[in-house]
């Protein structure tokens, strides 16, 4: 399990073609390496280890931060059922997942209501 990072959620000023590109270009222009992202329903989730720089880069070009969540990064084995096994351990520990998505280097990004319980479930 990798050290924790942060998921920054921002709204698109207008949910139209080119807005996701604008957000990601702003990060690149600021020298921020995009480690993972997901866009769902006009909200972009960006995985970052540099919260303040990422927030600033996105706000400067007109995006509004609507959420900030510490997350856990997990690298599953590359085999059928590996991710399911990870999610089963989390469920068995009765940890509620708020969101999850894939990031670079085949990592799962997992945000949960209780980050410590999530870490404990994954360390067993």
N, C-alpha and C positions, 0 to 999 in steps of 0.2 A: 504494500500500500504506500502510495506517495504522500508527501506532506500535504497539508490542507492548502487549498487555494480559495479564491472567491469567485462566485458567479455574480456578474453585474447584469441586471436586466434593465433594458432601456426601451422606450416606445419609439416607434418610427413616427416622425412628425406627420407624414402622410404615408399610408400603406399603399405604395404604388411602385412600379418598376424603377429600379435604380437606388432605392433607399437603403437596402441592405449593402449594396456596393459602397455607397457613401459612408456608412458607418465603418465598414471594414477598411476602406481607404484612409479614413481619419486615423485609425489605429496604426496603419502602416506608415503614414506620414509622420506620426509622433514617435516612430521607432519601437512600437510595441509589437512583440511577436504574438500573433494570434494562435493560441494553444487549443482553442475549441470554441465552437459557437453553435447556436441553434436559433432558428427564427420560427415562431409559431404565432399566428394570428396578430401580427403587428408588434410583437414584442421580441426583441433580440436578446438572447442570453449570451454573454461573453465570458469565457474562462480567463481569469487574470491572476497573476502573482504581483501585479503592480496596480493596486486599486486606484490610488489617487491619480496617477497618470492616465489610466484608462478612462476614468470618470471625466477628467478634464478634456481629453481628446474628443470624447463623444459629445459632451455638453457644448463645446466650442462650435461644433457644426450643427447644433440644433436638436440634439437628442435629449430626452428627459429620462433621468434615472428613476425607475419605479420599484427597484428591489436590489438588495444586496444580501447575499447568502453565502456564508462559509460552506465549502463543499469538501468532499473526500474524493480523491482520485484513486481508482483501482485499475490495475492492468490484469484482465482475465487471461487465462490460457486460451490459445487459439485452437479450440476444439468445440464440437457441438455440445451444447448444454452448459458451457462454462458460465456464461452470464446468468443463466437461469439458476445455477447453484448459488451464485453470489446473492441474487435477489431472494432466494429461498432462505438463506441464513439471516438476511435482514428481516424478512417476514417472521421467521421463527422467533426472533428477538423482539418482535412486536414494535419495530421501528417503522414509523410512517415516512415514506419517501415523498418529498414535495415535488421533485422533478429529477430527471436523469437524461443524459445524452452522451454521445460519443465525442471524444476529443482526439487530438493528434496522438500519434504513437499508440493507437488502439486502447486508449484509456476510457473507462467509464467515469463520468462526472455524476456524482450523486449528492443531492441536497436533501436534508432530512430535518424533521422537527427537532430531533435531539441528536446533535452531532457526536456527542460523546458515546451515546448508546450505539450509534451507527459504527463508530470506530471499534467499539468493543465487539459488536457482532461480527465485524470483518477480521478481527484479530484472532478469533477462535479457530 
